[in-house]
Amino acid sequence: MDSISIDLKGSTVDAVEQRGGQLRIHFSRAYQLKTMTGSRERTRWWQAGALVFEGVDETALPPPGELCCSGGELEDNLYVYRDMIPVPFESRGRVGCSLVFEGLEAALVVRGEAVRLELEAVPRYIEHLRPETG
């Protein structure tokens, strides 16, 4: 695999926890798209994991329970990733995110000094995505 990214749309968050200056956004299902160089075909997988921010001030947290992400942005200094998280991912500096969840008006907005993506166990295959012909 030459390129892996988490597709925020449809990914499921089951917990957002803040302790001190650390904030963890735990994904019970983070949907991944894997692509090989030179191929137009992709595969879709899911894996649990967490997006962990360090150096975070108090943040307004969403209500507890499972939330379905409908999109968002991940800020990495000068770069902004829309609706996705590259894998692997770790950065320091001016980092943050704004995640939108189905059924909630307010987005989860986080600003911090460092961020990392921690994936758990192994990814699980869902499907093969072929480009539409026509």
N, CA, C and O atoms as a GROMACS GRO file, in nm:
protein
  536
    1MET      N    1   0.083  -0.117   0.000
    1MET     CA    2   0.000   0.000   0.000
    1MET      C    3   0.088   0.124   0.000
    1MET      O    4   0.183   0.134   0.078
    2ASP      N    5   0.058   0.216  -0.085
    2ASP     CA    6   0.136   0.337  -0.091
    2ASP      C    7   0.068   0.456  -0.025
    2ASP      O    8   0.134   0.553   0.013
    3SER      N    9  -0.063   0.449  -0.011
    3SER     CA   10  -0.136   0.561   0.047
    3SER      C   11  -0.250   0.507   0.133
    3SER      O   12  -0.332   0.428   0.088
    4ILE      N   13  -0.254   0.553   0.258
    4ILE     CA   14  -0.363   0.516   0.348
    4ILE      C   15  -0.413   0.644   0.414
    4ILE      O   16  -0.334   0.727   0.459
    5SER      N   17  -0.544   0.659   0.417
    5SER     CA   18  -0.603   0.774   0.486
    5SER      C   19  -0.733   0.731   0.552
    5SER      O   20  -0.801   0.640   0.505
    6ILE      N   21  -0.766   0.798   0.662
    6ILE     CA   22  -0.893   0.775   0.729
    6ILE      C   23  -0.995   0.871   0.670
    6ILE      O   24  -0.970   0.991   0.661
    7ASP      N   25  -1.107   0.817   0.629
    7ASP     CA   26  -1.218   0.896   0.576
    7ASP      C   27  -1.306   0.934   0.695
    7ASP      O   28  -1.372   0.848   0.753
    8LEU      N   29  -1.307   1.062   0.731
    8LEU     CA   30  -1.385   1.106   0.847
    8LEU      C   31  -1.535   1.084   0.828
    8LEU      O   32  -1.605   1.054   0.924
    9LYS      N   33  -1.585   1.100   0.706
    9LYS     CA   34  -1.728   1.085   0.681
    9LYS      C   35  -1.770   0.940   0.708
    9LYS      O   36  -1.723   0.847   0.642
   10GLY      N   37  -1.859   0.924   0.804
   10GLY     CA   38  -1.909   0.790   0.838
   10GLY      C   39  -1.834   0.723   0.950
   10GLY      O   40  -1.884   0.626   1.008
   11SER      N   41  -1.714   0.771   0.983
   11SER     CA   42  -1.638   0.712   1.094
   11SER      C   43  -1.713   0.737   1.225
   11SER      O   44  -1.780   0.840   1.240
   12THR      N   45  -1.702   0.644   1.317
   12THR     CA   46  -1.779   0.649   1.442
   12THR      C   47  -1.690   0.680   1.561
   12THR      O   48  -1.589   0.614   1.584
   13VAL      N   49  -1.729   0.782   1.636
   13VAL     CA   50  -1.658   0.821   1.759
   13VAL      C   51  -1.741   0.772   1.877
   13VAL      O   52  -1.860   0.802   1.886
   14ASP      N   53  -1.678   0.696   1.968
   14ASP     CA   54  -1.753   0.647   2.084
   14ASP      C   55  -1.713   0.714   2.214
   14ASP      O   56  -1.778   0.692   2.317
   15ALA      N   57  -1.608   0.796   2.213
   15ALA     CA   58  -1.568   0.865   2.336
   15ALA      C   59  -1.479   0.985   2.302
   15ALA      O   60  -1.393   0.978   2.214
   16VAL      N   61  -1.502   1.094   2.374
   16VAL     CA   62  -1.415   1.211   2.370
   16VAL      C   63  -1.383   1.243   2.515
   16VAL      O   64  -1.472   1.278   2.593
   17GLU      N   65  -1.255   1.231   2.553
   17GLU     CA   66  -1.216   1.248   2.692
   17GLU      C   67  -1.106   1.352   2.703
   17GLU      O   68  -1.014   1.357   2.622
   18GLN      N   69  -1.118   1.437   2.805
   18GLN     CA   70  -1.016   1.538   2.831
   18GLN      C   71  -0.966   1.521   2.974
   18GLN      O   72  -1.044   1.522   3.069
   19ARG      N   73  -0.834   1.506   2.987
   19ARG     CA   74  -0.770   1.498   3.118
   19ARG      C   75  -0.649   1.590   3.116
   19ARG      O   76  -0.554   1.569   3.040
   20GLY      N   77  -0.653   1.690   3.201
   20GLY     CA   78  -0.542   1.786   3.202
   20GLY      C   79  -0.531   1.851   3.066
   20GLY      O   80  -0.630   1.901   3.013
   21GLY      N   81  -0.413   1.850   3.009
   21GLY     CA   82  -0.392   1.912   2.878
   21GLY      C   83  -0.404   1.816   2.762
   21GLY      O   84  -0.369   1.850   2.649
   22GLN      N   85  -0.454   1.693   2.787
   22GLN     CA   86  -0.467   1.594   2.680
   22GLN      C   87  -0.614   1.572   2.646
   22GLN      O   88  -0.699   1.563   2.735
   23LEU      N   89  -0.643   1.563   2.516
   23LEU     CA   90  -0.778   1.531   2.470
   23LEU      C   91  -0.768   1.414   2.374
   23LEU      O   92  -0.690   1.417   2.278
   24ARG      N   93  -0.849   1.309   2.399
   24ARG     CA   94  -0.852   1.188   2.315
   24ARG      C   95  -0.988   1.177   2.247
   24ARG      O   96  -1.092   1.180   2.312
   25ILE      N   97  -0.984   1.164   2.116
   25ILE     CA   98  -1.104   1.137   2.038
   25ILE      C   99  -1.092   0.992   1.994
   25ILE      O  100  -1.010   0.959   1.908
   26HIS      N  101  -1.175   0.904   2.053
   26HIS     CA  102  -1.163   0.761   2.024
   26HIS      C  103  -1.262   0.720   1.915
   26HIS      O  104  -1.383   0.743   1.927
   27PHE      N  105  -1.210   0.659   1.811
   27PHE     CA  106  -1.290   0.607   1.701
   27PHE      C  107  -1.313   0.458   1.722
   27PHE      O  108  -1.217   0.380   1.726
   28SER      N  109  -1.438   0.417   1.735
   28SER     CA  110  -1.467   0.273   1.742
   28SER      C  111  -1.455   0.213   1.602
   28SER      O  112  -1.420   0.096   1.586
   29ARG      N  113  -1.485   0.294   1.500
   29ARG     CA  114  -1.467   0.254   1.360
   29ARG      C  115  -1.416   0.375   1.281
   29ARG      O  116  -1.491   0.468   1.253
   30ALA      N  117  -1.289   0.370   1.247
   30ALA     CA  118  -1.231   0.471   1.160
   30ALA      C  119  -1.216   0.405   1.023
   30ALA      O  120  -1.142   0.308   1.009
   31TYR      N  121  -1.285   0.458   0.923
   31TYR     CA  122  -1.284   0.398   0.790
   31TYR      C  123  -1.160   0.442   0.713
   31TYR      O  124  -1.133   0.561   0.701
   32GLN      N  125  -1.086   0.343   0.661
   32GLN     CA  126  -0.962   0.370   0.588
   32GLN      C  127  -0.981   0.342   0.440
   32GLN      O  128  -1.051   0.250   0.400
   33LEU      N  129  -0.915   0.426   0.358
   33LEU     CA  130  -0.905   0.402   0.215
   33LEU      C  131  -0.759   0.375   0.184
   33LEU      O  132  -0.671   0.455   0.217
   34LYS      N  133  -0.732   0.261   0.119
   34LYS     CA  134  -0.596   0.224   0.083
   34LYS      C  135  -0.583   0.221  -0.068
   34LYS      O  136  -0.668   0.166  -0.139
   35THR      N  137  -0.476   0.284  -0.118
   35THR     CA  138  -0.451   0.294  -0.260
   35THR      C  139  -0.307   0.256  -0.290
   35THR      O  140  -0.216   0.292  -0.216
   36MET      N  141  -0.286   0.181  -0.399
   36MET     CA  142  -0.150   0.149  -0.442
   36MET      C  143  -0.112   0.241  -0.557
   36MET      O  144  -0.196   0.275  -0.640
   37THR      N  145   0.013   0.282  -0.561
   37THR     CA  146   0.061   0.369  -0.667
   37THR      C  147   0.038   0.303  -0.803
   37THR      O  148   0.068   0.185  -0.822
   38GLY      N  149  -0.016   0.379  -0.896
   38GLY     CA  150  -0.039   0.329  -1.030
   38GLY      C  151  -0.173   0.259  -1.049
   38GLY      O  152  -0.208   0.223  -1.161
   39SER      N  153  -0.247   0.240  -0.943
   39SER     CA  154  -0.375   0.172  -0.953
   39SER      C  155  -0.488   0.272  -0.931
   39SER      O  156  -0.479   0.361  -0.847
   40ARG      N  157  -0.596   0.255  -1.008
   40ARG     CA  158  -0.714   0.339  -0.988
   40ARG      C  159  -0.809   0.275  -0.888
   40ARG      O  160  -0.904   0.339  -0.843
   41GLU      N  161  -0.784   0.151  -0.855
   41GLU     CA  162  -0.869   0.080  -0.761
   41GLU      C  163  -0.822   0.104  -0.618
   41GLU      O  164  -0.703   0.125  -0.593
   42ARG      N  165  -0.917   0.100  -0.525
   42ARG     CA  166  -0.885   0.120  -0.383
   42ARG      C  167  -0.955   0.012  -0.301
   42ARG      O  168  -1.043  -0.059  -0.350
   43THR      N  169  -0.914   0.001  -0.175
   43THR     CA  170  -0.982  -0.089  -0.083
   43THR      C  171  -1.025  -0.010   0.038
   43THR      O  172  -0.963   0.090   0.075
   44ARG      N  173  -1.133  -0.057   0.101
   44ARG     CA  174  -1.189   0.011   0.219
   44ARG      C  175  -1.177  -0.083   0.337
   44ARG      O  176  -1.207  -0.202   0.327
   45TRP      N  177  -1.132  -0.029   0.451
   45TRP     CA  178  -1.108  -0.104   0.572
   45TRP      C  179  -1.164  -0.027   0.691
   45TRP      O  180  -1.200   0.090   0.677
   46TRP      N  181  -1.171  -0.090   0.809
   46TRP     CA  182  -1.202  -0.017   0.932
   46TRP      C  183  -1.107  -0.063   1.040
   46TRP      O  184  -1.057  -0.175   1.039
   47GLN      N  185  -1.083   0.029   1.133
   47GLN     CA  186  -0.992   0.002   1.244
   47GLN      C  187  -1.026   0.098   1.358
   47GLN      O  188  -1.063   0.212   1.334
   48ALA      N  189  -1.012   0.051   1.481
   48ALA     CA  190  -1.032   0.138   1.597
   48ALA      C  191  -0.904   0.217   1.621
   48ALA      O  192  -0.796   0.176   1.579
   49GLY      N  193  -0.918   0.330   1.688
   49GLY     CA  194  -0.801   0.411   1.720
   49GLY      C  195  -0.841   0.542   1.784
   49GLY      O  196  -0.959   0.567   1.811
   50ALA      N  197  -0.741   0.626   1.810
   50ALA     CA  198  -0.767   0.754   1.875
   50ALA      C  199  -0.680   0.862   1.814
   50ALA      O  200  -0.566   0.839   1.776
   51LEU      N  201  -0.737   0.981   1.806
   51LEU     CA  202  -0.665   1.101   1.770
   51LEU      C  203  -0.637   1.171   1.902
   51LEU      O  204  -0.730   1.212   1.972
   52VAL      N  205  -0.509   1.185   1.937
   52VAL     CA  206  -0.470   1.234   2.070
   52VAL      C  207  -0.402   1.369   2.056
   52VAL      O  208  -0.301   1.383   1.987
   53PHE      N  209  -0.460   1.469   2.123
   53PHE     CA  210  -0.404   1.605   2.123
   53PHE      C  211  -0.338   1.630   2.258
   53PHE      O  212  -0.391   1.591   2.362
   54GLU      N  213  -0.223   1.697   2.258
   54GLU     CA  214  -0.152   1.739   2.379
   54GLU      C  215  -0.149   1.891   2.383
   54GLU      O  216  -0.154   1.956   2.279
   55GLY      N  217  -0.141   1.947   2.504
   55GLY     CA  218  -0.134   2.093   2.519
   55GLY      C  219  -0.264   2.161   2.482
   55GLY      O  220  -0.263   2.266   2.419
   56VAL      N  221  -0.376   2.101   2.522
   56VAL     CA  222  -0.509   2.152   2.488
   56VAL      C  223  -0.567   2.228   2.607
   56VAL      O  224  -0.558   2.181   2.721
   57ASP      N  225  -0.627   2.344   2.582
   57ASP     CA  226  -0.703   2.416   2.685
   57ASP      C  227  -0.839   2.349   2.698
   57ASP      O  228  -0.874   2.263   2.617
   58GLU      N  229  -0.916   2.388   2.799
   58GLU     CA  230  -1.051   2.334   2.818
   58GLU      C  231  -1.130   2.347   2.688
   58GLU      O  232  -1.130   2.453   2.625
   59THR      N  233  -1.196   2.241   2.649
   59THR     CA  234  -1.271   2.236   2.524
   59THR      C  235  -1.413   2.191   2.553
   59THR      O  236  -1.435   2.105   2.638
   60ALA      N  237  -1.510   2.249   2.484
   60ALA     CA  238  -1.649   2.205   2.498
   60ALA      C  239  -1.663   2.069   2.432
   60ALA      O  240  -1.640   2.056   2.312
   61LEU      N  241  -1.700   1.967   2.511
   61LEU     CA  242  -1.709   1.831   2.461
   61LEU      C  243  -1.850   1.799   2.415
   61LEU      O  244  -1.947   1.853   2.468
   62PRO      N  245  -1.862   1.710   2.316
   62PRO     CA  246  -1.997   1.668   2.273
   62PRO      C  247  -2.059   1.579   2.380
   62PRO      O  248  -1.988   1.532   2.470
   63PRO      N  249  -2.190   1.555   2.372
   63PRO     CA  250  -2.253   1.467   2.471
   63PRO      C  251  -2.196   1.326   2.461
   63PRO      O  252  -2.152   1.285   2.353
   64PRO      N  253  -2.196   1.250   2.571
   64PRO     CA  254  -2.144   1.113   2.566
   64PRO      C  255  -2.231   1.025   2.477
   64PRO      O  256  -2.348   1.054   2.452
   65GLY      N  257  -2.170   0.918   2.430
   65GLY     CA  258  -2.242   0.824   2.343
   65GLY      C  259  -2.177   0.816   2.207
   65GLY      O  260  -2.084   0.890   2.176
   66GLU      N  261  -2.227   0.726   2.126
   66GLU     CA  262  -2.170   0.706   1.994
   66GLU      C  263  -2.216   0.816   1.898
   66GLU      O  264  -2.334   0.849   1.891
   67LEU      N  265  -2.119   0.871   1.824
   67LEU     CA  266  -2.145   0.980   1.730
   67LEU      C  267  -2.093   0.942   1.593
   67LEU      O  268  -1.985   0.883   1.581
   68CYS      N  269  -2.168   0.975   1.490
   68CYS     CA  270  -2.124   0.950   1.352
   68CYS      C  271  -2.070   1.080   1.295
   68CYS      O  272  -2.140   1.182   1.291
   69CYS      N  273  -1.947   1.077   1.250
   69CYS     CA  274  -1.882   1.196   1.195
   69CYS      C  275  -1.933   1.221   1.053
   69CYS      O  276  -1.938   1.130   0.971
   70SER      N  277  -1.970   1.345   1.026
   70SER     CA  278  -2.016   1.379   0.892
   70SER      C  279  -1.912   1.462   0.816
   70SER      O  280  -1.939   1.510   0.706
   71GLY      N  281  -1.795   1.479   0.876
   71GLY     CA  282  -1.687   1.552   0.809
   71GLY      C  283  -1.610   1.637   0.908
   71GLY      O  284  -1.637   1.637   1.028
   72GLY      N  285  -1.513   1.708   0.855
   72GLY     CA  286  -1.434   1.795   0.940
   72GLY      C  287  -1.301   1.830   0.878
   72GLY      O  288  -1.272   1.795   0.763
   73GLU      N  289  -1.222   1.900   0.956
   73GLU     CA  290  -1.088   1.943   0.912
   73GLU      C  291  -0.987   1.913   1.020
   73GLU      O  292  -1.016   1.925   1.140
   74LEU      N  293  -0.868   1.873   0.978
   74LEU     CA  294  -0.756   1.850   1.067
   74LEU      C  295  -0.648   1.950   1.028
   74LEU      O  296  -0.602   1.951   0.914
   75GLU      N  297  -0.606   2.035   1.124
   75GLU     CA  298  -0.505   2.137   1.097
   75GLU      C  299  -0.369   2.087   1.142
   75GLU      O  300  -0.353   2.039   1.254
   76ASP      N  301  -0.273   2.099   1.053
   76ASP     CA  302  -0.135   2.060   1.080
   76ASP      C  303  -0.045   2.175   1.036
   76ASP      O  304   0.007   2.175   0.924
   77ASN      N  305  -0.027   2.273   1.125
   77ASN     CA  306   0.050   2.392   1.096
   77ASN      C  307  -0.006   2.462   0.972
   77ASN      O  308  -0.116   2.517   0.980
   78LEU      N  309   0.063   2.463   0.860
   78LEU     CA  310   0.014   2.531   0.740
   78LEU      C  311  -0.082   2.446   0.657
   78LEU      O  312  -0.149   2.499   0.568
   79TYR      N  313  -0.090   2.316   0.685
   79TYR     CA  314  -0.173   2.225   0.606
   79TYR      C  315  -0.309   2.204   0.672
   79TYR      O  316  -0.321   2.204   0.794
   80VAL      N  317  -0.410   2.186   0.589
   80VAL     CA  318  -0.544   2.152   0.637
   80VAL      C  319  -0.591   2.029   0.557
   80VAL      O  320  -0.597   2.032   0.434
   81TYR      N  321  -0.622   1.923   0.630
   81TYR     CA  322  -0.675   1.801   0.569
   81TYR      C  323  -0.826   1.804   0.586
   81TYR      O  324  -0.876   1.805   0.698
   82ARG      N  325  -0.899   1.804   0.475
   82ARG     CA  326  -1.046   1.809   0.480
   82ARG      C  327  -1.103   1.668   0.470
   82ARG      O  328  -1.071   1.594   0.377
   83ASP      N  329  -1.186   1.635   0.565
   83ASP     CA  330  -1.259   1.508   0.568
   83ASP      C  331  -1.169   1.385   0.570
   83ASP      O  332  -1.214   1.275   0.537
   84MET      N  333  -1.042   1.400   0.608
   84MET     CA  334  -0.952   1.286   0.613
   84MET      C  335  -0.838   1.308   0.710
   84MET      O  336  -0.806   1.421   0.748
   85ILE      N  337  -0.775   1.195   0.749
   85ILE     CA  338  -0.655   1.197   0.831
   85ILE      C  339  -0.554   1.106   0.763
   85ILE      O  340  -0.585   0.989   0.740
   86PRO      N  341  -0.435   1.155   0.729
   86PRO     CA  342  -0.335   1.066   0.668
   86PRO      C  343  -0.286   0.964   0.771
   86PRO      O  344  -0.284   0.992   0.891
   87VAL      N  345  -0.246   0.846   0.723
   87VAL     CA  346  -0.193   0.741   0.809
   87VAL      C  347  -0.053   0.706   0.760
   87VAL      O  348  -0.038   0.675   0.642
   88PRO      N  349   0.047   0.710   0.844
   88PRO     CA  350   0.048   0.749   0.985
   88PRO      C  351   0.039   0.901   0.998
   88PRO      O  352   0.058   0.974   0.901
   89PHE      N  353   0.009   0.948   1.120
   89PHE     CA  354  -0.001   1.091   1.142
   89PHE      C  355   0.048   1.128   1.281
   89PHE      O  356   0.004   1.072   1.381
   90GLU      N  357   0.141   1.224   1.285
   90GLU     CA  358   0.191   1.281   1.410
   90GLU      C  359   0.252   1.416   1.377
   90GLU      O  360   0.325   1.429   1.279
   91SER      N  361   0.222   1.517   1.460
   91SER     CA  362   0.274   1.651   1.432
   91SER      C  363   0.282   1.733   1.560
   91SER      O  364   0.214   1.704   1.658
   92ARG      N  365   0.365   1.836   1.556
   92ARG     CA  366   0.379   1.932   1.666
   92ARG      C  367   0.366   2.071   1.608
   92ARG      O  368   0.385   2.091   1.488
   93GLY      N  369   0.333   2.166   1.692
   93GLY     CA  370   0.320   2.305   1.647
   93GLY      C  371   0.177   2.352   1.662
   93GLY      O  372   0.113   2.328   1.764
   94ARG      N  373   0.129   2.419   1.562
   94ARG     CA  374  -0.009   2.469   1.562
   94ARG      C  375  -0.098   2.362   1.500
   94ARG      O  376  -0.109   2.350   1.378
   95VAL      N  377  -0.162   2.283   1.586
   95VAL     CA  378  -0.246   2.173   1.538
   95VAL      C  379  -0.386   2.186   1.596
   95VAL      O  380  -0.407   2.252   1.698
   96GLY      N  381  -0.482   2.123   1.531
   96GLY     CA  382  -0.618   2.125   1.580
   96GLY      C  383  -0.711   2.051   1.487
   96GLY      O  384  -0.670   1.998   1.384
   97CYS      N  385  -0.837   2.048   1.526
   97CYS     CA  386  -0.937   1.986   1.439
   97CYS      C  387  -1.072   2.050   1.466
   97CYS      O  388  -1.096   2.110   1.571
   98SER      N  389  -1.159   2.034   1.370
   98SER     CA  390  -1.299   2.074   1.381
   98SER      C  391  -1.378   1.959   1.320
   98SER      O  392  -1.378   1.940   1.199
   99LEU      N  393  -1.447   1.882   1.407
   99LEU     CA  394  -1.524   1.767   1.360
   99LEU      C  395  -1.673   1.795   1.373
   99LEU      O  396  -1.720   1.848   1.474
  100VAL      N  397  -1.746   1.759   1.270
  100VAL     CA  398  -1.891   1.777   1.267
  100VAL      C  399  -1.956   1.639   1.281
  100VAL      O  400  -1.915   1.544   1.215
  101PHE      N  401  -2.058   1.631   1.368
  101PHE     CA  402  -2.126   1.504   1.391
  101PHE      C  403  -2.272   1.514   1.353
  101PHE      O  404  -2.335   1.619   1.369
  102GLU      N  405  -2.325   1.405   1.300
  102GLU     CA  406  -2.467   1.400   1.264
  102GLU      C  407  -2.553   1.425   1.387
  102GLU      O  408  -2.529   1.367   1.493
  103GLY      N  409  -2.652   1.511   1.374
  103GLY     CA  410  -2.746   1.538   1.481
  103GLY      C  411  -2.701   1.640   1.583
  103GLY      O  412  -2.777   1.671   1.675
  104LEU      N  413  -2.580   1.694   1.569
  104LEU     CA  414  -2.532   1.797   1.661
  104LEU      C  415  -2.509   1.926   1.585
  104LEU      O  416  -2.453   1.926   1.475
  105GLU      N  417  -2.551   2.038   1.643
  105GLU     CA  418  -2.531   2.168   1.578
  105GLU      C  419  -2.387   2.214   1.587
  105GLU      O  420  -2.328   2.258   1.488
  106ALA      N  421  -2.329   2.203   1.708
  106ALA     CA  422  -2.194   2.255   1.730
  106ALA      C  423  -2.089   2.151   1.695
  106ALA      O  424  -2.102   2.033   1.726
  107ALA      N  425  -1.984   2.197   1.628
  107ALA     CA  426  -1.872   2.110   1.595
  107ALA      C  427  -1.780   2.095   1.716
  107ALA      O  428  -1.778   2.181   1.804
  108LEU      N  429  -1.705   1.986   1.721
  108LEU     CA  430  -1.602   1.969   1.822
  108LEU      C  431  -1.477   2.040   1.769
  108LEU      O  432  -1.420   1.999   1.668
  109VAL      N  433  -1.436   2.146   1.838
  109VAL     CA  434  -1.321   2.225   1.795
  109VAL      C  435  -1.211   2.210   1.898
  109VAL      O  436  -1.231   2.237   2.017
  110VAL      N  437  -1.093   2.166   1.853
  110VAL     CA  438  -0.980   2.140   1.941
  110VAL      C  439  -0.858   2.214   1.886
  110VAL      O  440  -0.833   2.212   1.766
  111ARG      N  441  -0.782   2.279   1.975
  111ARG     CA  442  -0.654   2.342   1.939
  111ARG      C  443  -0.550   2.292   2.039
  111ARG      O  444  -0.576   2.288   2.159
  112GLY      N  445  -0.434   2.255   1.988
  112GLY     CA  446  -0.331   2.204   2.077
  112GLY      C  447  -0.191   2.230   2.025
  112GLY      O  448  -0.171   2.301   1.927
  113GLU      N  449  -0.094   2.170   2.095
  113GLU     CA  450   0.048   2.188   2.062
  113GLU      C  451   0.105   2.067   1.991
  113GLU      O  452   0.209   2.077   1.925
  114ALA      N  453   0.039   1.951   2.003
  114ALA     CA  454   0.086   1.829   1.937
  114ALA      C  455  -0.033   1.737   1.915
  114ALA      O  456  -0.133   1.745   1.987
  115VAL      N  457  -0.023   1.650   1.815
  115VAL     CA  458  -0.129   1.554   1.786
  115VAL      C  459  -0.066   1.428   1.727
  115VAL      O  460   0.035   1.433   1.658
  116ARG      N  461  -0.131   1.314   1.758
  116ARG     CA  462  -0.086   1.187   1.699
  116ARG      C  463  -0.207   1.097   1.680
  116ARG      O  464  -0.306   1.107   1.752
  117LEU      N  465  -0.197   1.009   1.583
  117LEU     CA  466  -0.299   0.910   1.557
  117LEU      C  467  -0.248   0.776   1.610
  117LEU      O  468  -0.142   0.729   1.569
  118GLU      N  469  -0.325   0.715   1.701
  118GLU     CA  470  -0.289   0.585   1.757
  118GLU      C  471  -0.392   0.483   1.711
  118GLU      O  472  -0.507   0.486   1.754
  119LEU      N  473  -0.351   0.391   1.623
  119LEU     CA  474  -0.442   0.288   1.574
  119LEU      C  475  -0.427   0.162   1.660
  119LEU      O  476  -0.318   0.131   1.707
  120GLU      N  477  -0.537   0.091   1.679
  120GLU     CA  478  -0.540  -0.028   1.764
  120GLU      C  479  -0.560  -0.154   1.681
  120GLU      O  480  -0.627  -0.152   1.578
  121ALA      N  481  -0.500  -0.263   1.727
  121ALA     CA  482  -0.516  -0.395   1.666
  121ALA      C  483  -0.483  -0.390   1.516
  121ALA      O  484  -0.389  -0.320   1.476
  122VAL      N  485  -0.558  -0.463   1.435
  122VAL     CA  486  -0.530  -0.468   1.292
  122VAL      C  487  -0.650  -0.417   1.215
  122VAL      O  488  -0.763  -0.429   1.262
  123PRO      N  489  -0.628  -0.359   1.096
  123PRO     CA  490  -0.741  -0.315   1.014
  123PRO      C  491  -0.821  -0.435   0.964
  123PRO      O  492  -0.767  -0.544   0.945
  124ARG      N  493  -0.950  -0.413   0.943
  124ARG     CA  494  -1.039  -0.519   0.895
  124ARG      C  495  -1.095  -0.478   0.758
  124ARG      O  496  -1.147  -0.368   0.740
  125TYR      N  497  -1.082  -0.569   0.665
  125TYR     CA  498  -1.125  -0.546   0.527
  125TYR      C  499  -1.277  -0.532   0.518
  125TYR      O  500  -1.351  -0.606   0.582
  126ILE      N  501  -1.323  -0.436   0.436
  126ILE     CA  502  -1.466  -0.419   0.410
  126ILE      C  503  -1.498  -0.451   0.264
  126ILE      O  504  -1.580  -0.538   0.235
  127GLU      N  505  -1.431  -0.377   0.171
  127GLU     CA  506  -1.466  -0.395   0.030
  127GLU      C  507  -1.358  -0.342  -0.063
  127GLU      O  508  -1.270  -0.266  -0.023
  128HIS      N  509  -1.369  -0.384  -0.188
  128HIS     CA  510  -1.282  -0.339  -0.295
  128HIS      C  511  -1.358  -0.233  -0.375
  128HIS      O  512  -1.473  -0.257  -0.414
  129LEU      N  513  -1.298  -0.118  -0.398
  129LEU     CA  514  -1.363  -0.008  -0.470
  129LEU      C  515  -1.302   0.006  -0.610
  129LEU      O  516  -1.185   0.042  -0.624
  130ARG      N  517  -1.381  -0.022  -0.710
  130ARG     CA  518  -1.333  -0.008  -0.846
  130ARG      C  519  -1.392   0.120  -0.905
  130ARG      O  520  -1.505   0.157  -0.876
  131PRO      N  521  -1.313   0.188  -0.990
  131PRO     CA  522  -1.367   0.311  -1.051
  131PRO      C  523  -1.481   0.275  -1.146
  131PRO      O  524  -1.481   0.171  -1.211
  132GLU      N  525  -1.578   0.366  -1.151
  132GLU     CA  526  -1.692   0.342  -1.240
  132GLU      C  527  -1.647   0.356  -1.385
  132GLU      O  528  -1.571   0.446  -1.420
  133THR      N  529  -1.696   0.265  -1.469
  133THR     CA  530  -1.664   0.270  -1.611
  133THR      C  531  -1.778   0.337  -1.685
  133THR      O  532  -1.894   0.329  -1.645
  134GLY      N  533  -1.744   0.401  -1.790
  134GLY     CA  534  -1.853   0.459  -1.868
  134GLY      C  535  -1.812   0.577  -1.933
  134GLY      O  536  -1.891   0.640  -2.004
   0.00000   0.00000   0.00000
